Amino acid sequence: MKRQAPSFWFTSKGVAALSLIGAASYFLLTEHRAHALSFLPYLILLACPLMHMFMHGKHGHHSSKASDHSSGDNEGQGKLSDKGDDSGRR
């Protein structure tokens, strides 16, 4: 059986790249902390509408089909029978 080659991140070049990325991130955070953190309240306010748009997904609110979000398991529950009374409910 043939062995797979290790992932790039586990090779010596990958470890060097991760080290370089880590060092650059550390220095960026320490040197730019004062003016980068001043934008934090605005980023939190910006996150609210972005999460509203992207995390709700498609719930079928804007769809023309009425049964987009029904699973089909509960069909007929809570509906009145054809007679108009609630004898179909149990």
C-alpha positions as CSV (number, residue, x, y, z in Angstrom):
1,M,0.0,0.0,0.0
2,K,1.3,3.4,-0.9
3,R,1.9,6.0,1.9
4,Q,0.4,9.4,1.4
5,A,2.7,12.4,1.4
6,P,2.4,14.5,4.6
7,S,0.4,17.7,4.5
8,F,2.4,20.8,3.6
9,W,1.9,22.2,7.2
10,F,3.8,19.2,8.7
11,T,6.8,19.6,6.5
12,S,9.8,21.7,7.5
13,K,8.7,24.4,5.1
14,G,5.2,24.4,6.5
15,V,6.5,24.7,10.1
16,A,8.7,27.6,9.0
17,A,5.7,29.3,7.3
18,L,3.6,28.8,10.4
19,S,6.3,30.3,12.6
20,L,6.7,33.3,10.2
21,I,2.9,33.8,10.2
22,G,2.8,33.6,14.0
23,A,5.7,36.1,14.5
24,A,4.2,38.5,12.0
25,S,0.8,38.3,13.7
26,Y,2.3,38.9,17.1
27,F,4.2,42.0,16.0
28,L,1.2,43.3,14.1
29,L,-1.0,43.0,17.1
30,T,1.5,44.5,19.6
31,E,2.4,47.5,17.3
32,H,-1.1,48.3,16.1
33,R,-3.1,47.5,19.2
34,A,-3.9,51.2,20.1
35,H,-5.5,52.2,16.8
36,A,-6.9,48.8,15.9
37,L,-8.9,48.4,19.1
38,S,-10.4,51.9,18.6
39,F,-12.5,50.3,15.7
40,L,-13.8,47.4,17.9
41,P,-17.1,49.0,18.8
42,Y,-17.8,49.8,15.2
43,L,-16.9,46.2,14.2
44,I,-19.4,44.9,16.8
45,L,-22.1,47.1,15.4
46,L,-21.3,46.0,11.9
47,A,-21.4,42.4,12.9
48,C,-25.1,42.6,13.9
49,P,-26.5,43.2,10.4
50,L,-24.0,40.9,8.8
51,M,-25.0,38.1,11.1
52,H,-28.6,38.8,10.5
53,M,-28.1,38.6,6.8
54,F,-25.8,35.6,6.6
55,M,-26.8,33.4,9.6
56,H,-30.5,33.4,9.1
57,G,-30.1,31.5,5.9
58,K,-33.2,30.7,3.8
59,H,-36.1,30.1,6.1
60,G,-38.6,30.3,3.3
61,H,-39.7,33.8,4.3
62,H,-39.3,35.2,0.8
63,S,-40.4,32.2,-1.1
64,S,-43.6,31.8,-3.1
65,K,-44.1,28.2,-1.9
66,A,-45.9,27.8,1.4
67,S,-44.4,24.5,2.3
68,D,-40.7,25.3,2.0
69,H,-39.9,24.9,5.7
70,S,-42.4,22.1,6.6
71,S,-40.9,18.7,6.9
72,G,-44.1,16.8,6.0
73,D,-44.1,14.9,9.3
74,N,-46.8,17.1,10.9
75,E,-49.1,17.5,8.0
76,G,-52.7,17.7,9.0
77,Q,-52.1,18.2,12.7
78,G,-54.2,21.0,14.2
79,K,-56.3,21.4,11.1
80,L,-60.1,21.3,11.0
81,S,-61.8,18.4,9.3
82,D,-63.8,18.8,6.1
83,K,-67.0,19.0,8.1
84,G,-65.9,22.3,9.6
85,D,-65.8,21.1,13.2
86,D,-62.8,20.0,15.2
87,S,-63.7,16.3,15.3
88,G,-60.6,15.6,13.2
89,R,-58.3,16.8,16.1
90,R,-57.3,14.3,18.7
